Amino acid sequence: MLTAADGRQALAVYQAEGGAQLVITDVVMPEMGGKQLVQELMSAAPNLKVLGMTGYALKEVVDELKGAGFLELIQKPFEIDALARAVRRTLDAE
């Protein structure tokens, strides 16, 4: 597991590691938000699997974020089992 404090650091970590099978990111982060991060990552890896977390009402942003490349979104706060199910759905997505 790799971690980063913000979007810019996440992009640098991803590039330094040569990629990842799954990216779990917050939608709102300092320096670079999750949407911009996903767009940057997917320019190099269009089949990347991304799970987003948000404290905002999902109904308001779900279409926009899925259009940006998020395969799954989970509403914060969440239970660990809900996160596990969201990770599974993301990994299983085509």
N, C-alpha and C positions, 0 to 999 in steps of 0.2 A: 504494500500500500504506500502510495506517495501522497504527500500533503503539501498545501500551499496556503499562504495567508491571504492572498488576493488573486485577482484574475491574471494580472501580468506575471506574477510569480508562477501561477499554475501553467501558463503558456510556456514559460522558460523551463519548468520541471518536465513537462510533457516532451518538449523538444530535446532536452538533455538526455532523457531516458529512451528516446527513440519511439515513443508512442505508448499506448495502453489499450487494453481490451474494453475498459469501461471508464467513463469519467462521470463522477458525481459532483455537481457544483451547485452552489447557491445561485439564485438568479440575480440578487443584488449583492455586489461586493465592491470594495474600494478599488481604485485604480483602473479596473476593467470589469464591467458587469458580466454576468454569465452568458447573456445573449451574444455579446461581442466575442467573448472567449470561445464559445461554440462555433461561431462563424469563422474565427481564425483557425481553430483546430480542424474544422471540416474542410477548409480549403486544401489542406494537406492530406486529410484522411476522411473522404466523403462517407465511408461506411462506419465511422466511429459511433459507438453506442453511448448516449448521454442521458443521464437521469438528472433532472433539476429539482431543487428544493426552493420553496417560496413561502413567505409569510403572507403574501398578498392573496386575495380571493382568486382562486384558480379559474373560475368561470370567466373572469375579466381578461385573463392573459393566456389561457391555454392554447387557443388557436394561433396566436402570434408566436408563442414559444415553440410550439410543435412545427410551425412553418420555418423556424430558425434552425431546427435540427434536434431539438429535445425529443426523445422517444417516449419518455415518461416524465411526469411531474408529480411531486408529493408535497402536500400542504404541511407546513410547520405549525405547531409542534406535531410530531408524529411518534408513534410507538415503534420500538425496534422491529417488531414483527411486520408492521406495515412497510418499513424500509426494506426489510428482507424480501417481501413480496414484490415491491417495486423494482428492486435490483434484479430479481428473477425475470420479471416481465421484460425489463430492458435488455437483459442478456439474450432472452429468447426471441426478441423482436427481429423481424426480417428487414 
